[in-house]
Amino acid sequence: MLKADEQGILGFVLPITVLISPIWQEVRNLWARAYHDMVVVTIADAKTENCAFSADTKMAECLVVAIKGKSENTGRGTFVCLHRRPDSHLEALEIAKSIQRLQNVRRFEEPPIGGNPIKIGNEAMGSALNCPLAAAWGTTRVKELSLIQSAYHLANGHLWLPEQREPLEIPMTAVAEIAEVGFDSNAITGKKRCI
């Protein structure tokens, strides 16, 4: 852990649940309103034990770094999803340098072209996407960030897939608007067909 004070920088290695669990919601709200230049780093591997940054744990973790205080980018963060855990301290240092050099990071709301690549030499180590914190805490452990962008557009009534030039408008509604939501005992007993 680094330091967290009135003028300081915070840096944590935390369980990945901090980004999605309802128990941590107040912490995420605090980060979204009182910190800036936030960077969240996760590892997109199918095996949880390969998603740890700590040497002595076998659970998925995240790195969270931010600066205390408000700025023009308070409420947004750069989410970095690495393809795999760094093999060495040197490789981790080079990844960190690549993240620090990022400029004009692609945004969550843009067309689904994915994030900015994080590279060491010619090897793609992951990618980064600038996201509004209120909507994007789930932007973790994803190898292809264009999927996150497509999901954002779908939630806003547009089907926009990677390599598609223009989005298709899709009328969206809640299920409760077109059907009765709830339990029907006749569906279980077979007396009534469920659709």
C-alpha positions in Angstrom: 0.0 0.0 0.0 1.2 3.5 -0.8 -0.2 6.5 1.0 -3.6 8.0 1.3 -3.9 11.5 2.9 -5.5 14.8 2.0 -3.0 15.7 -0.7 -1.8 12.2 -1.4 -1.8 9.2 -3.7 -3.5 6.0 -2.9 -2.3 2.7 -4.2 -3.8 -0.6 -3.2 -3.7 -4.3 -4.2 -7.2 -5.4 -3.4 -9.5 -8.5 -4.0 -11.3 -8.1 -7.3 -14.6 -8.0 -5.4 -13.9 -4.4 -4.4 -14.9 -3.5 -8.0 -18.2 -5.3 -8.1 -19.5 -6.3 -4.7 -22.4 -4.3 -3.2 -20.5 -4.3 0.1 -17.8 -2.1 -1.4 -20.2 0.4 -3.1 -19.5 3.2 -0.6 -15.8 2.9 -1.3 -16.3 3.0 -5.0 -18.6 6.1 -4.6 -15.8 7.8 -2.6 -13.3 7.1 -5.3 -15.6 8.4 -7.9 -16.3 11.7 -6.2 -13.0 12.5 -4.3 -10.2 11.2 -6.5 -8.8 11.8 -10.0 -6.4 10.2 -12.4 -7.6 6.8 -11.3 -6.1 3.7 -12.9 -7.5 0.2 -12.2 -5.5 -2.8 -13.4 -6.8 -6.4 -13.6 -5.7 -9.6 -15.3 -8.0 -11.3 -17.8 -7.2 -15.0 -17.2 -9.8 -17.8 -16.9 -8.0 -19.2 -13.8 -8.5 -17.0 -10.7 -5.1 -17.9 -9.3 -3.5 -16.4 -12.4 -5.2 -13.1 -11.7 -3.3 -12.3 -8.5 -0.7 -9.6 -8.2 0.4 -10.7 -4.8 2.9 -13.6 -4.6 1.1 -15.3 -1.7 -2.5 -15.4 -2.8 -4.5 -17.4 -5.2 -7.5 -15.1 -5.6 -8.2 -12.5 -8.3 -6.9 -9.1 -7.4 -6.8 -5.6 -8.8 -4.5 -2.6 -8.5 -6.1 0.7 -7.8 -4.1 3.9 -8.0 -5.6 7.4 -7.7 -4.8 10.9 -6.6 -6.8 12.5 -3.8 -8.8 15.6 -4.8 -11.0 16.8 -7.6 -9.9 17.4 -11.1 -11.4 17.5 -14.6 -11.3 13.7 -14.7 -12.8 13.0 -11.3 -15.5 10.4 -11.9 -13.6 8.7 -14.7 -10.9 6.2 -14.7 -8.5 4.3 -16.9 -9.3 0.5 -16.7 -6.4 -1.7 -17.8 -7.0 -5.3 -18.5 -3.8 -7.3 -18.9 -3.9 -10.6 -20.9 -1.7 -12.4 -18.4 0.2 -11.8 -15.1 3.7 -10.4 -15.7 6.4 -13.0 -15.7 9.0 -10.9 -13.9 9.5 -7.7 -12.0 11.2 -6.2 -15.1 8.2 -7.1 -17.2 5.8 -5.6 -14.6 7.9 -2.4 -14.6 7.8 -2.1 -18.4 4.0 -2.6 -18.3 3.7 0.2 -15.7 5.8 2.5 -17.9 3.5 1.7 -20.9 0.5 2.6 -18.8 2.1 5.9 -17.7 2.8 6.8 -21.3 -0.8 6.4 -22.4 -2.3 9.5 -24.1 -5.7 10.1 -25.5 -7.1 6.8 -24.1 -10.1 5.6 -26.0 -13.4 6.0 -24.2 -16.1 3.7 -23.1 -18.7 5.6 -25.1 -16.9 5.5 -28.4 -17.5 3.1 -31.3 -16.5 -0.5 -30.4 -12.9 -0.4 -31.5 -11.4 -1.5 -28.2 -9.0 0.1 -25.9 -5.5 1.5 -26.4 -3.0 -1.4 -26.6 -0.4 -1.9 -23.8 2.7 -3.4 -25.5 6.2 -4.5 -24.6 8.1 -4.5 -27.9 5.7 -6.2 -30.3 3.8 -8.3 -27.7 0.3 -7.0 -26.8 0.2 -7.3 -23.0 -3.4 -5.9 -22.6 -5.4 -2.8 -23.3 -6.8 0.3 -21.6 -10.1 2.1 -21.8 -11.2 5.4 -20.2 -14.6 4.8 -18.4 -17.1 6.7 -16.3 -16.7 5.2 -12.8 -20.5 5.1 -12.2 -21.1 2.8 -15.1 -17.9 0.8 -15.6 -16.7 -0.9 -12.5 -17.3 -4.2 -14.3 -14.7 -3.3 -16.9 -12.4 -5.9 -15.4 -10.7 -9.1 -16.6 -11.9 -8.5 -20.2 -9.4 -9.3 -23.0 -11.4 -7.6 -25.7 -12.6 -4.1 -24.6 -14.7 -3.6 -27.7 -17.2 -6.0 -26.1 -17.6 -3.5 -23.2 -18.2 -0.7 -25.7 -20.7 -2.8 -27.6 -22.6 -3.6 -24.3 -22.7 0.1 -23.5 -24.3 0.9 -26.9 -26.7 -2.0 -26.6 -27.9 -0.8 -23.2 -28.6 2.5 -24.9 -30.7 1.0 -27.7 -28.1 0.5 -30.4 -26.6 -2.7 -31.8 -23.0 -1.7 -32.6 -20.6 -4.5 -33.0 -16.8 -4.3 -33.8 -16.1 -3.6 -37.5 -19.7 -2.4 -38.0 -19.6 1.2 -39.5 -22.8 2.5 -38.0 -25.0 1.3 -35.2 -28.4 -0.3 -35.7 -31.2 1.2 -33.6 -33.0 -1.4 -31.6 -36.1 -0.6 -29.7 -35.6 -1.5 -26.0 -38.1 -2.0 -23.2 -38.3 -3.6 -19.8 -39.8 -7.1 -19.6 -42.5 -5.8 -17.2 -43.7 -3.5 -20.0 -44.7 -6.4 -22.3 -45.3 -9.3 -19.9 -46.2 -10.1 -16.3 -43.1 -10.9 -14.3 -43.4 -13.4 -11.5 -44.0 -17.0 -10.4 -46.9 -19.0 -12.0 -47.5 -22.4 -10.3 -49.4 -23.6 -13.4 -46.2 -23.4 -15.4 -44.5 -25.9 -13.0 -47.4 -28.4 -12.9 -47.7 -28.4 -16.6 -51.3 -27.1 -16.7 -50.2 -24.0 -18.5 -47.6 -23.4 -21.2 -44.9 -20.8 -20.5 -43.7 -18.6 -23.3 
